[in-house]
Amino acid sequence: MPEIKVTPLGAGQDVGRSCILVSIAGKNVMLDCGMHMGYNDDRRFPDFSYITQNGRLTDFLDCVIISHFHLDHCGALPYFSEMVGYDGPIYMTHPTKAICPILLEDYRKITVDKKGETNFFTSQMIKDCMKKVVAVHLHQTVQVDEELEIKAYYAGHVLGAAMFQIKVGCESVVYTGDYNMTPDRHLGAAWIDKCRPDLLISESTYATTIRDSKRCRERDFLKKVHETVERGGKVLIPVFALGRAQELCILLETFWERMNLKAPIYFSTGLTEKANHYYKLFITWTNQKIRKTFVQRNMFEFKHIKAFDRAFADNPGPMVVFATPGMLHAGQSLQIFRKWAGNEKNMVIMPGYCVQGTVGHKILSGQRKLEMEGRQILEVKMQVEYMSFSAHADAKGIMQLIRQAEPQNVLLVHGEAKKMEFLKQKIEQEFHVNCYMPANGETTTIFTNPSIPVDISLGLLKRETAIGLLPDVKKPKLMHGTLIMKDNSFRLVSPEQALKELGLAEHQLRFTCRVHIQDPRKEHETVLRVYNHLKAILKDYSVQHLPDGSITVESILIQATAHSEDQGTKVLLVSWTYQDEELGSYLTSLLKKGLPQSTA
Amino acid sequence: LQQQHEDLSTKKLRLTKPSKSAALHVDLCKATSPADALQYLLQFARKPVEVESVEGVVRILLEHYYKENDASVRLKIASLLGLLSKTAGFSPDCIMDDAINTLQNEKSHQVLAQLLDTLLVIGTKLTENPSVRMRLVEVACKHLTDSSHGVRNKCLQLIGCLGPVEKGVAKEVESQSAKDVQKIIGDHFNDQDPRVRTAAIKAMLQLHERGLKLQQTIYCQACKLLADDYEQVRSAAVQLIWVLSQLYPESIVPIPSSNEEIRLVDDAFGKICHMVSDGSWVVRVQAAKLLGSMQQVSSHFLEQTLDKKLMSDLRRKRTAHERAKELYSSGEFSSGRKWGDDAPKEEVDTGAVNLIESGACGAFVHGLEDEMYEVRIAAVEALCMLAQSSPSFAEKCLDFLVDMFNDEIEEVRLQSIHTMRKISNNITLREDQLDTVLAVLEDSSRDIREALHELLCCTNVSTKEGIHLALVELLKNLTKYPTDRESIWKCLKFLGSRHPTLVLPLVPELLSTHPFFDTPEPDMDDPAYIAVLVLIFNAAKSCPTMPALFSDHTFRHYAYLRDSLSHLVPPLRLPGRKLVSSPVSPSITPNEDPSQQFLHQSLERVYNLQHLDPQGIQELLEFTIRDLQRLGELQSELAGMADFTATYLQCQLLLIKALQEKLWNVAAPLYLKQNALASAAAKQILEETYKMEFMYSGVESRQVVIIHHMRLQAKALQLIVTARTTRGAEPLFGMCEKFLQEVDSFQRCFISELPHMQGSFVDKLLDLMPRLVTSKPSEVVKILQTTLRQSTFLHLPLPEQLHRATATIIEPTGESDNPLRFTSGLVVALDVDATLEHVQDPQGTVKVQVLYPDGQAQLIHPKPADFRNPGPGRHRLITQVYLSHTAWTEPCQIEVRLLLAYNSNRSKASAKIPKSTWGDSMEALPQSENGIEGTIPFSKPVKVYIMPKPARR
């Protein structure tokens, strides 16, 4: 039985280091190639030696697909392609291809320049790696080789995030990457058609959460910012450079526009500026509002948001500043925080999760006195707010996607084991499909029942459908024809054509059957009785009485002769070709029951 | 087909040419190849065909059809047959048999489909004839087994449009094919082709629309179609389910996989709710829209739509709405959000959580969060409709509506504000909700702000803090957008009169009075101060203890405002002060209203004077007109009435003055130049009568007849003046005839009203009619002059409600000193923003006029989309006017004003005449009566400073 094998090298019952191997119909595909943020040793990258101990990866993998530009989905790519060695195609969407190298370069800088690691990939390697990338469009079917094809669907989450359908013959797998089922201020919701894949590999970050409406959060956020600014206070929003930052920018920008506010908004320079440039370019990947209005004005051409300069932090009066990094652990955001923390008019808004040990986590958990380096004590008087803006599908969203795609099997990755357990149980209960959640390195095998396509000549199809009633979608239909298996292809043709092609002469196969009937009358009278009887029963068929004393029902011949020994017994000879087997056997069984007495 | 109608006028010219049919025949015979024939047919199709020759053309086409081997030509012929049978006045029953016959031997599926389409056209023209319908339906049933989807599609359409609707009749007529059309169509719900499935559902819906009661058995079939792969099928299925839920709301259906049963409407509601999260947005819009009209649904199902059980890490979480409500009820308001404030509390039973298929659960939550704004708008509309019928639901959906005020698309925001206004009777806003609502007041879009003011006008607020908050926010709004002044004042007026008891404790603070110290007198011209006073005075109207809290200057300010802003400040019974007019209490009906009485009395007085000396009459009229005009200014609700009568009296006065001229006695040649007054009067009366007829809404036929009568008198006057001033009878002859025709048409139009017009000008004139027709122009003029003098003054009855159309241009303000500079030859767009009141059909009638200093005038027709309708009887015109001119040396002012276009054809009088009479007399009527088109300026002109610069080279 054909099977699909899935082995997560990362993201199996875990978040981070997404890397999933899929073997489908003899093709091997690697989905995502990410790094793990929690580790600084070998564990940060997937263990590629699993694929092959010695020998080139290119020989074992048909292609690599990257779903979006977050580092836990693409961070190991240069290492994989340049240091381990892979020369095959890498597929990603256009925005991902554009933004991915920026992030990789940034990651490299931090690891090599700041932390001083050696044996890490270089800038040149990133460039070389990107040369192997093939960019795809949404809904474009890309033929990787003759059998393997992939197709991207919109996934929301971040700019350029995509879900991929991998298809070989009739078997298919859909990998969602990270996706978002509720639209936000700059991206739309994930969408997939009813593609009915054999397997759906879905992320499950929020497997046990059903989220509140996004509007309340947005409104709260805007109200907080607005109030502080009106009071003359300063607002600090620590963000990571890409993704949420753009959403919050759009949110504030439109709010400023709507409310005619004048206070300046700043954005820390560097990475973000470059990224904003790409957001401006890839308008087709954004949501309805931005897509529709960009002719008048591109929403990413911010009117109110300006680049930040270090000196601005000391300016009097209200302002809003977006600064990196998001957890207040270093860099510009921490510097600004230290300047502003003493004033109770000011406010800091944490838009995301903070790892334990960071300043962000400390202030969120209510600590008001922070010990900074050099035994300085920083008293935090400013207001501290938390707003969660995350772009993963919640439990309902995941269920909705499964409902849209109608897969045969579901496999969960990118989530915690305990949470997956709950969702798995729900999926099995509500959709009655198998659900799997393999751990890293664990292989899941799924048996598929692929349909095998057979070519049929139009003439035969028309002829066969013309017989009998209208075709019914729900019921299988019986067809007569000859199946020719030749050169790895299947064709269904009419018997005559098959004979012609194979150069064979036609042999007729006839079944004959004798039925004895007790009837004392003359032969032709018996024939007449049989004729009337059949005519009465087989209304839909043409029953004919031929002048030579035989009866035909369609192409079945019935002849009656008197029994040589017993004149009271008539022998009915029924003869039919094998094509009429169904009717012929029915007719014999009918005749065997004898003729009705009443006609006598 | 439309083209045919347009060409109707040019058709007459071609009548001399040989008949259409002959030409076509020749063409088709000449055609050597199918392509040629197709070309001829295409050319032929562009021209209209007269009704008489349709049948001939059809015969030729059919003849050719049988001979033709090429399918594309046959297809074109088939489509032409359909087109021809649509010709107005042609009855296609004569060609039906032929059309059916052609079906027999047709092999091409496309042609078959087209022929069936033609039959559909024929059938729809002959709907009266049941046997024809029966026959066509039979034909359609026969072709239902065709293998082409197009043919099946058309067959189903045909059955849907023509299938028998009445059960009883159907059985009689149908002998052998007593088939049930519903069954036939239902069988195709499972067709292999999605297009056919859609057509089948559509046909079913068509049957429903035509009045057939659909069977309940289709319901479960339709439910299965909801899971179809194709969006158009799902979309149609949603509609079908909705129809069934309206037909059998109370039927009981089982819930699959359990033993329970629920009402059909609830089940359908749940299913449609489910479709709100469909993959296709078309279906989502459809589903969201239909939800609004399912009002029989049980309340607990309804309330589920707003419920989305939140959880985090498998623990139950409260929604932000619930938390806000709790904070509010615990007395603490607006606490800062803390990390973990929304931490989940109780554990959720994992077995009980239902992630999907929980019926209506959270449908609106999803709909309102949808990606496409079309869906969001549909969801808001549906919420509105459901909330209007269920107060408890209205209370619940409030939070969600308030959230929509922050949508990214302005249309959605606007729609949700309007929705909130519509359901405001059922709700009271909590303070935190009010806070969110008021935050939107800072929106830079004027539409949004005004909609919000409207909303606040009819909102119930629960606490005095709420009122205070609203006032503070409105004042903030006022400082930010001073142009909103009027709208804010109006809003505060209603806010005050709705919540007198809540305003009372705020009064000392608002007026900043102090029990011991005198506080400085606020500036009377400060709009913010006026706003506060408007709120207080309106509250004081039903709160007699309030004036005790006022300080001296407040009373003075009251008197001033009562006079200057009488529409905003109500009359108050103040201690120690006599009211100018007796207090108006709501119990007094308008008829007993003293100002109304005054109006009627003054009119009585005027109508009773028949035999006063001319001088006296004139004086009295003048006084009355003055009184009425002043009354109109004071009493806004009577303004329409007063102005209308004043205008009428003015006309009368002008007429009397013109007739009193001594000049009539002077010999003609002498006053050639001095007739200015009389002819000017005639002209002015004509203008005024048009104003009376078209500028007021609520004018009834009784008034129209009097207006027309006045116009007739003016025309008579014109005739007399012309007769006196021109020499020779030649021009007079035509004028006389025209006038007599007008009298004639007047008589025909208002025949029913004539008995009420005893002793009037026209009455007398009609008596003299036989004489007039035969006499010479000079005599006619003489008769007219005497009749005009002798005729009595007609009593103008007043309708119940009369409103004058008014327009105020808000923008441009005309105050700017900075000229609008642009390069000559190019255009500049000028934003025009105006409010229109009591204008009927503004899309058709309101025009913008731009007057350039060189006397050049430009008339602009605003697009229909530029008009918005914020409330009953009110419209808002927001448009852009494109200006252009050649270069000027100095900036100069242009004038912009609004005009009301009228067309006497459209007049209310003509609408009353049966169409046939009009048609008959169309030719006979003079051109003038047929359609005088003109415009009435009805807004004050606004000056705009512009400066076209010469183009730089």
Interface residues (C-beta under 8 A of the other chain):
Chain A: T182 P183 R185 G188 A189 W191 I192 D193 K194 T208 T209 I210 R211 D212 S213 K214 R215 C216 R217 E218 R219 D220 L222 K223 K224 H226 T254 E257 R258 M259 N260 N287 Q288 K289 M350 L364 S365 G366 Q383 V384 E385 Y386 M387 A395 K396 M399 Q400 R403 Q404 K419 F422 Q425 K426 E430 K462 T465 A466 L470 P471 D472 V473 K474
Chain B: T145 S147 N190 D191 Q192 D229 S277 G279 K308 K309 L310 M311 S312 D313 L314 K317 T319 A320 H321 G336 R337 K338 W339 G340 D341 T350 V353 L355 I356 E357 G362 V365 L368 E369 D370 E371 M372 Y373 F400 D403 M404 N406 D407 E408 I409 T436 A439 E442 D443 S444 S445 K480
